[in-house]
Amino acid sequence: MKYRFADRMFSVPESFIGELFRVSNLPGIISFAGGLPDASLIDLDGIARAAREVLEEEGRAALQYSTTDGHLPLREFIAARYRRRLGIQVDPDEIQIVNGSQQCLDLTAKIFLNPGDVVGMERPGYLGAIEAFSLYQPEICTVPLIEGGPDPAAFASLIRERAPKFFYGIPNSQNPSGATYSDERRREIAEILDGSGTVFYEDDAFGDLFFDGRPRPPVKRYLPDGTMLSGSFSKIVAPGMRIGWICAPEPVLRQFNVAKGAADLHSNLLCQMILHRYLSTADLDAHVRRVAGIYGERCRLMCDLIDDIFPPGVGRTSPEGGMFMMLFLPDGVGSMAVFREGVRQGVAVLPDAPFHADGGGGNAVRLNFSNADTTSIREGMERLARVVRSLL
Amino acid sequence: MKYRFADRMFSVPESFIGELFRVSNLPGIISFAGGLPDASLIDLDGIARAAREVLEEEGRAALQYSTTDGHLPLREFIAARYRRRLGIQVDPDEIQIVNGSQQCLDLTAKIFLNPGDVVGMERPGYLGAIEAFSLYQPEICTVPLIEGGPDPAAFASLIRERAPKFFYGIPNSQNPSGATYSDERRREIAEILDGSGTVFYEDDAFGDLFFDGRPRPPVKRYLPDGTMLSGSFSKIVAPGMRIGWICAPEPVLRQFNVAKGAADLHSNLLCQMILHRYLSTADLDAHVRRVAGIYGERCRLMCDLIDDIFPPGVGRTSPEGGMFMMLFLPDGVGSMAVFREGVRQGVAVLPDAPFHADGGGGNAVRLNFSNADTTSIREGMERLARVVRSLL
């Protein structure tokens, strides 16, 4: 049978990521290519206890259908934490629970984008966002990340000249670069956006994972009506429950809620209730400090090894948090060559080209430091240094 | 701020369903308006035990990221059950796990529909499908349900003349009508579709809930390459976990998998693993027989009351399973009037107009019989009979 698929299916960028991940997981390979938090740091006992209590005390409610917006006590927790940690006033009714923040990418594109509409994002930018947006056939225009965040001149001219429906950015410990916007740049882009008609889509998957524990002010603080702020429990509690959220102004949330209901009625209630129960008793801040501390050690080790044992001409970003950094290759060394030779020598990295929504890249690789212990980081980075040297 | 939403958001049918449900849940109202399974029949002990075991024995794996296609042992269970119950050969790789079968509606529309494409469905048809499809701006063309299934002449001319991308139907205990296709009609529509280029989207949310326990042959048996078959654990285990699946030919599933990954990476793994653990030890067939038996008693009681105490001119469908039936009103009695007067007199029903994707309806109401005990059904139907009589 000949199937007649929609045009949008042909606008998805050819993905070799699946193949990369498959290769990266072959035995004997130390992989910095993935994007997983370290499962050994999950508070399994706390979550198991919460699950037991929910199923014992309110199991039938947790297993029945629920409302599209999400479990109210969980939304109240999120709103209260925003007030306490980030000093922003958020009502629980401005929050919608989703299946991990990836679903925010899909639904935001769905409610805003007609084919051909302009979307702005960072260069390099998050691959999952490029994939989600592409299915809505926009023109993705990028602004380079420079010191302190997106290049303000390029950002201003994009907003002024192309009027994107929204600009998607990750101000805290960006994926893939590990870069964090400066406080000044946050204010600056909020000022540029104010009154422009372009929404800022602020993806804050990593804001809890600053190694110094200090929260950075969200762009939403400077642009409350013009910002959608998404968050996720995947990096700070556990990804397997697929619970994230969007915090958005009421008119946006109303459309988002329609799209969410049509997409899957509601997010799984059992995990929402387990998560809320867990958060009510666990010390999330202490847990997150511990996780961020360990990721920070791994990141510093990786940075030191790059500085110490890699050949000249290699550069890197300096993450203040999160799970990723970027390694810049010497002139003439391509990221696909490093990938291929890396696999042969037992170390996997992610080439940067797929993170360039409008083309380019090819001279950097993304390194994940959250999911390898220090022994693996030492050994893997030694292999990677050999690979780069062999390609010079 | 003025938000610039996508055109598709203005193609969603004006929904008064939320308002109806709100009114239906006011205190003192017996509601037949909803669509919930009876949570008191959920095997809570079995699920709680499964959850405990998963979190004790493989908790860290269950709480980590996973693959887009879904937990392989769960897909193997589904495939094996298809072979055993329905006699169809399905490979686990032809199955993709989703967030309840509502997500199949969204993703199927996403992979097939350009704006303006034709979609076929039953009249009346499932409201959740109308809402999900509408966001992709198709032209929805309907075929009336008559004795035995969709009107074959109207079906054939729709397929021939309009070449819909897919036809969406619920052959087993349809929502809202409660109708079941005859075996002959299943074969007939498969023959009409064969070679036409139109996919049959067979939504089988209720196939386990036949009161007589006899499985009906899926249309997929007669049209394996041309049928997408969706299923759900919501009605047979528990809806709050939001786990359903699609079973589709490989080229369709490949596109579906791309759309699923972009939509939310994967369905929550914890519930997939709890569900699989539960299904490995529970006697699902016996559980489902018990649930279907109880729903059958409630349905028969409702039917008997309609036949016995309602005024002449009232008609009804005769469900063989599922959770819904349709009550046809006497000439001159409108379904919205019955709704409004019903709420005044303490009984809620769902008017049929929203189930008519291309207009029409207005002289029938949907009744849910799964979520009310016999005392409530007696009292509620007496109230409803008074309402109808008062409007004659």
Interface residues (C-beta under 8 A of the other chain):
Chain A: M1 K2 Y3 R4 F5 A6 D7 R8 M9 V12 S15 G35 L36 P37 A39 S40 I42 L44 I47 A48 A51 R52 L55 E56 G59 R60 A61 A62 L63 Q64 Y65 S66 V98 N99 G100 Q102 Q103 L105 D106 K110 I111 F112 L113 N114 D117 G128 E131 A132 S134 L135 Y136 K165 G197 V199 D225 G226 S234 A238 P239 G240 M241 R242 I243 P249 P251 V252 Q255 V258 A259 G261 A262 A263 D264 L265 H266 S267 N268 L269 L270 C271 I274
Chain B: M1 K2 Y3 R4 F5 A6 D7 R8 M9 V12 S15 G35 L36 P37 A39 S40 I42 L44 I47 A48 A51 R52 L55 E56 G59 R60 A61 A62 L63 Q64 Y65 S66 V98 N99 G100 Q102 Q103 L105 D106 K110 I111 F112 L113 N114 D117 G128 E131 A132 S134 L135 Y136 K165 G197 V199 D225 G226 S234 A238 P239 G240 M241 R242 I243 P249 P251 V252 Q255 V258 A259 G261 A262 A263 D264 L265 H266 S267 N268 L269 L270 C271 I274
